[in-house]
Amino acid sequence: MATLTITDSTFSTEVLTSSTSVLVDFWAQWCGPCRQIAPALEEISTEMADSLVVAKLNIDENPQTAAQFGITSIPTMILFRQGSPVHTIVGAQPKHAIVQQLQTHLLSAH
C-alpha cells in the first residue's frame, strides 16, 4: 500500500512537520463512501508520489485529531502544506475531481 496510516500520536510528525504536502483522508471502517474512494486514493498516492503523501486517519481509533480539525462528516480529505491545512474536500468524489483539486493547490505552491 502506498498510503500511509497515521494516528493521533504520529499526526504531528507525519503531517505537520512534513516537508512534502500531505493529503489526510479522515475515514472509518463502517463508512461506505470512504471504502469507495480508497482505491482512487491509493492510485493518487502512487501517481503523485513525487509531490504528495497520502495518509489515512481512522477517526474511530483517533478521535483527537478528527476533533482538532472539526471533522463532522466522512470522508473528509484535508491537504496540508508546511503544516497548515490549505484545502478540504468533503465527500466521496471521482478520482479525476480529487486530482484536479490537488493539482490546483500543489501547483500554486511553486
N, C-alpha and C positions, 0 to 999 in steps of 0.2 A: 504494500500500500504506500502510495506516495504522500497521502495526507498525514499530518502529524496529530497525534492525540494529545491534548493538553488538559490540565486540571487546574483547580483553584491555586494549588501550590506551585505549578510550573508556569502559570499565565504570565507573570511579570517577566520571568527570564526568557520565555519563548516568544512573547509578543511585544511587550513594552520596551524591551532593550534590544530587539532585533534590528539589525542593520538593513534587513530586507523587508519589503512590505509584506504584511501578513493578513490573509483573509480568514477570519474566525467564523466558523459555522457553529452557531448555537443550536443544538438539536437534542432529541430524546428518542430512546428506543421505540416508544409507543407511537411516535409521530409518523404517520404515513407519508405526508409530503416531504419530510426530512429524508426518509429512506428513498423516496422517488428521485431526489436531486443528488444523492450520494454518488452515483456513478459519474454524473457530469462533473462534480467537484473533483473526483479522482482524476478524470481526464484533464481538467484545467490545471491541477497541481503538477501533472507531468508536462503538459504543453507549455506552461508559463513558468516552469521551474527556475529559469534564469532571472526572473524579476519578481517572483511571488512565492510565498509559502502559504499553503492551505492547511489550516489547523481546525480540528473539531473539538468542541467542548460539550460534553453531555451535561445538560442543565440539571437533571435529576441527581447526578452524582456530584455536581459542582455548583450548588445554588448561589454561592457567594459572588462569583464573578458575574453570573447572569443577573443577579440583583444589582450589582455595581453599575452595569450598563443598561439597566432598565428593560431587560428582555421580557416582554409580556406575551409575545406570540412567536411560534417557531414554525418553520425555520426562519431564523434571522441571521444574516451574514454581515459582519462589520469588517470593513477594510481599515487596517491600522497602518500608518506610515510614520516612522520615527516615534513610535509610542503613542500616537494620537489617533483617535477614530476620525477618518476622513470621509467615509461613505457607508451607508447602511442599505442593505437590500432585505426586504421583508417578504416572506412567502416563497413558495416554490416557483421558479421561473425557468424557462428553457435555457439550455447551456449558452446559446448564442446571445441571449439577453444579458446573462451574467457576465460573459466575456466582454461584451460591448461596454458595460458599465465599468468593469475593472480597467479596461484599456484606457477609457477616458480619464480615469483618475491616476493611473500609473504613468500615462504619457504627460500629464500636467506636472508630474514631479521632476521632469527633466528639463 
